[in-house]
Amino acid sequence: MKRTLRHALWACTTCLALSAAPAAWASEAGQPEAIDNIPKLTVRGAAELHKPADRLLLHVGVVTEDPAATTALQENSRRMEAVINALEKAGLSEQEYETGRFSVRPVYSRRPRNASPEWHPQITGYEVTNSLSVRTKKLELAGRLIEAANGAGANSIDVNFDLADPRTHRAEAIATATANAKADGATLAQSAGVRLIRMLLINLDQAGWRPPVPRRSRGMAMAESAAVAPPIRPGEVTVTAAVTIVYEIEGAEDD
């Protein structure tokens, strides 16, 4: 897969504003000054980075049901053990998975249409759910792990991708958004014939990331298909940031 880095950069808001309400601000001499009466220019810079996903998140579940709780639990344990062995044979290490969820709950009878007032639900069986949470950087194993889990008896498989170190890319997006805001502020000031004096305020509006759309497959539906590893493409994670900067400005006629 060709890995690309695309930047969508734009300036969102600009304004030149004066306000009559006083506000305190410390000057270089240590005396408060009213910044609301200072001519200002506000600019917002944004950045959107597209980074190749570098971590696979796999949630593998086994759900069993039986009239007897012990039987449902035993069958679930047997199948989950088979799933774990299959995943390890496919290339997964013990450090790359852990139990994500385990539960045993009763299953009740459904209320019939013409139930009498004395009707009460009865326990008809027990459902046992056990799931594994897999986190690995071995993206090339995605299809093989899904095939192995499905073949070993997993009946719930959810696949997601994300970034192993998202904060590093978040910092890059913030730096890019800040640079965009400063560049746009300089351009706007020059175009408007004013001069930037100093930065009064800088604010991080938002910064985060969006993983690719989850690819999900149900093991029971896959069981009847050909026993081959499904093609899996990790895709890209979108990392965004937006920054607002407020400058004090001076008109060109004041030079």
C-alpha positions as semicolon CSV with decimal commas, in nm:
position;residue;x (nm);y (nm);z (nm)
1;M;0,000;0,000;0,000
2;K;0,133;0,334;-0,095
3;R;0,176;0,545;0,217
4;T;0,109;0,911;0,176
5;L;0,103;1,218;0,397
6;R;-0,161;1,467;0,291
7;H;-0,208;1,801;0,457
8;A;-0,534;1,990;0,432
9;L;-0,452;2,335;0,552
10;W;-0,683;2,626;0,575
11;A;-0,759;2,947;0,763
12;C;-1,108;2,943;0,907
13;T;-1,176;3,272;1,077
14;T;-1,034;3,622;1,059
15;C;-1,160;3,934;1,220
16;L;-1,052;4,283;1,314
17;A;-1,234;4,391;1,628
18;L;-1,258;4,673;1,879
19;S;-1,441;4,647;2,210
20;A;-1,546;4,913;2,460
21;A;-1,539;4,686;2,767
22;P;-1,212;4,714;2,961
23;A;-1,003;4,409;3,051
24;A;-0,680;4,384;3,250
25;W;-0,351;4,278;3,091
26;A;-0,001;4,306;3,232
27;S;0,223;4,538;3,030
28;E;0,601;4,515;3,012
29;A;0,621;4,778;3,287
30;G;0,406;4,561;3,513
31;Q;0,102;4,791;3,491
32;P;-0,237;4,657;3,381
33;E;-0,367;4,770;3,047
34;A;-0,705;4,733;2,877
35;I;-0,655;4,488;2,590
36;D;-1,017;4,508;2,478
37;N;-0,940;4,853;2,342
38;I;-0,640;4,725;2,147
39;P;-0,690;4,660;1,775
40;K;-0,668;4,285;1,726
41;L;-0,655;4,028;1,452
42;T;-0,777;3,675;1,520
43;V;-0,674;3,388;1,298
44;R;-0,742;3,016;1,315
45;G;-0,509;2,759;1,165
46;A;-0,596;2,393;1,111
47;A;-0,413;2,081;1,002
48;E;-0,525;1,737;0,894
49;L;-0,263;1,465;0,864
50;H;-0,319;1,116;0,724
51;K;-0,088;0,862;0,884
52;P;-0,068;0,494;0,791
53;A;-0,210;0,279;1,070
54;D;0,066;0,084;1,245
55;R;-0,122;-0,122;1,504
56;L;-0,384;-0,394;1,470
57;L;-0,664;-0,421;1,727
58;L;-0,843;-0,754;1,714
59;H;-1,131;-0,856;1,940
60;V;-1,197;-1,228;1,923
61;G;-1,497;-1,371;2,106
62;V;-1,641;-1,713;2,184
63;V;-2,005;-1,736;2,292
64;T;-2,158;-2,066;2,403
65;E;-2,500;-2,154;2,538
66;D;-2,635;-2,464;2,713
67;P;-2,914;-2,553;2,957
68;A;-2,645;-2,630;3,213
69;A;-2,407;-2,353;3,316
70;T;-2,123;-2,600;3,374
71;T;-2,156;-2,745;3,026
72;A;-2,169;-2,400;2,863
73;L;-1,858;-2,298;3,058
74;Q;-1,666;-2,612;2,972
75;E;-1,746;-2,583;2,602
76;N;-1,651;-2,215;2,602
77;S;-1,319;-2,286;2,772
78;R;-1,239;-2,564;2,527
79;R;-1,309;-2,347;2,224
80;M;-1,126;-2,043;2,363
81;E;-0,820;-2,255;2,437
82;A;-0,830;-2,375;2,077
83;V;-0,856;-2,014;1,956
84;I;-0,557;-1,906;2,166
85;N;-0,346;-2,195;2,038
86;A;-0,443;-2,112;1,680
87;L;-0,353;-1,744;1,724
88;E;-0,013;-1,831;1,870
89;K;0,058;-2,075;1,586
90;A;-0,032;-1,794;1,345
91;G;0,245;-1,575;1,492
92;L;0,097;-1,402;1,799
93;S;0,292;-1,387;2,126
94;E;0,148;-1,405;2,479
95;Q;0,235;-1,037;2,535
96;E;0,008;-0,933;2,248
97;Y;-0,327;-1,051;2,384
98;E;-0,528;-1,053;2,705
99;T;-0,878;-1,137;2,822
100;G;-1,107;-0,852;2,727
101;R;-1,436;-0,973;2,869
102;F;-1,573;-1,277;3,047
103;S;-1,931;-1,328;3,161
104;V;-2,183;-1,598;3,252
105;R;-2,547;-1,498;3,242
106;P;-2,880;-1,682;3,251
107;V;-3,100;-1,702;2,943
108;Y;-3,473;-1,655;3,011
109;S;-3,775;-1,782;2,824
110;R;-3,957;-1,536;2,600
111;R;-4,297;-1,409;2,699
112;P;-4,565;-1,572;2,481
113;R;-4,820;-1,358;2,299
114;N;-5,119;-1,461;2,508
115;A;-4,940;-1,502;2,838
116;S;-5,153;-1,527;3,148
117;P;-5,114;-1,275;3,430
118;E;-4,942;-1,545;3,634
119;W;-4,673;-1,604;3,372
120;H;-4,314;-1,551;3,480
121;P;-3,996;-1,597;3,278
122;Q;-3,802;-1,914;3,346
123;I;-3,431;-1,977;3,308
124;T;-3,385;-2,195;3,002
125;G;-3,009;-2,202;2,993
126;Y;-2,684;-2,012;3,039
127;E;-2,472;-1,808;2,804
128;V;-2,096;-1,781;2,850
129;T;-1,900;-1,507;2,673
130;N;-1,521;-1,491;2,661
131;S;-1,325;-1,251;2,444
132;L;-0,962;-1,170;2,375
133;S;-0,823;-0,822;2,308
134;V;-0,529;-0,839;2,069
135;R;-0,288;-0,548;2,017
136;T;-0,002;-0,604;1,778
137;K;0,214;-0,416;1,529
138;K;0,228;-0,723;1,304
139;L;-0,017;-0,585;1,053
140;E;0,085;-0,846;0,799
141;L;-0,074;-1,112;1,023
142;A;-0,423;-0,959;1,017
143;G;-0,576;-1,194;0,762
144;R;-0,397;-1,499;0,901
145;L;-0,511;-1,425;1,258
146;I;-0,873;-1,385;1,149
147;E;-0,856;-1,710;0,956
148;A;-0,698;-1,892;1,252
149;A;-0,950;-1,760;1,507
150;N;-1,246;-1,840;1,286
151;G;-1,122;-2,188;1,211
152;A;-1,067;-2,261;1,580
153;G;-1,423;-2,175;1,679
154;A;-1,445;-1,800;1,742
155;N;-1,790;-1,670;1,652
156;S;-1,723;-1,297;1,695
157;I;-1,430;-1,116;1,532
158;D;-1,392;-0,736;1,526
159;V;-1,100;-0,573;1,345
160;N;-0,972;-0,218;1,396
161;F;-0,653;-0,029;1,323
162;D;-0,493;0,267;1,497
163;L;-0,161;0,433;1,581
164;A;0,074;0,280;1,836
165;D;0,201;0,628;1,939
166;P;-0,079;0,874;1,858
167;R;0,060;1,158;2,073
168;T;0,366;1,193;1,850
169;H;0,144;1,252;1,547
170;R;-0,087;1,473;1,754
171;A;0,210;1,696;1,839
172;E;0,297;1,718;1,469
173;A;-0,059;1,820;1,385
174;I;-0,057;2,089;1,656
175;A;0,276;2,226;1,529
176;T;0,145;2,230;1,172
177;A;-0,180;2,404;1,274
178;T;0,017;2,667;1,470
179;A;0,250;2,731;1,176
180;N;-0,054;2,767;0,948
181;A;-0,217;3,019;1,183
182;K;0,103;3,225;1,204
183;A;0,152;3,219;0,827
184;D;-0,207;3,320;0,762
185;G;-0,182;3,596;1,022
186;A;0,123;3,739;0,849
187;T;-0,045;3,719;0,509
188;L;-0,364;3,882;0,633
189;A;-0,176;4,160;0,807
190;Q;0,025;4,237;0,494
191;S;-0,285;4,226;0,276
192;A;-0,477;4,456;0,511
193;G;-0,188;4,700;0,546
194;V;-0,142;4,648;0,919
195;R;0,148;4,529;1,129
196;L;0,152;4,246;1,383
197;I;0,282;4,383;1,715
198;R;0,262;4,088;1,952
199;M;0,072;3,769;2,023
200;L;-0,199;3,830;2,285
201;L;-0,348;3,482;2,299
202;I;-0,291;3,136;2,157
203;N;-0,544;2,861;2,212
204;L;-0,558;2,493;2,116
205;D;-0,915;2,445;1,992
206;Q;-0,897;2,073;1,934
207;A;-0,653;1,793;1,857
208;G;-0,725;1,427;1,808
209;W;-0,732;1,135;1,568
210;R;-0,986;0,919;1,390
211;P;-0,905;0,555;1,314
212;P;-1,005;0,394;0,985
213;V;-1,360;0,258;0,957
214;P;-1,371;-0,070;1,153
215;R;-1,379;-0,384;0,941
216;R;-1,602;-0,640;1,110
217;S;-1,677;-1,000;1,030
218;R;-1,880;-1,259;1,213
219;G;-1,711;-1,594;1,250
220;M;-2,032;-1,796;1,215
221;A;-2,103;-1,628;0,882
222;M;-1,745;-1,691;0,771
223;A;-1,746;-2,057;0,863
224;E;-1,917;-2,169;0,542
225;S;-1,682;-1,968;0,318
226;A;-1,354;-2,090;0,178
227;A;-1,088;-2,141;0,443
228;V;-0,855;-1,867;0,324
229;A;-0,716;-1,560;0,495
230;P;-0,937;-1,258;0,410
231;P;-0,763;-0,960;0,248
232;I;-0,719;-0,683;0,506
233;R;-0,596;-0,330;0,432
234;P;-0,511;-0,120;0,739
235;G;-0,582;0,220;0,584
236;E;-0,487;0,555;0,735
237;V;-0,558;0,729;1,064
238;T;-0,666;1,094;1,039
239;V;-0,493;1,323;1,289
240;T;-0,634;1,675;1,326
241;A;-0,562;1,992;1,519
242;A;-0,686;2,352;1,524
243;V;-0,523;2,655;1,685
244;T;-0,650;3,011;1,738
245;I;-0,406;3,304;1,769
246;V;-0,498;3,661;1,863
247;Y;-0,251;3,934;1,764
248;E;-0,227;4,295;1,859
249;I;-0,206;4,496;1,538
250;E;-0,108;4,845;1,436
251;G;-0,246;5,028;1,137
252;A;-0,009;5,126;0,855
253;E;-0,121;5,488;0,885
254;D;0,027;5,492;1,238
255;D;0,380;5,426;1,108
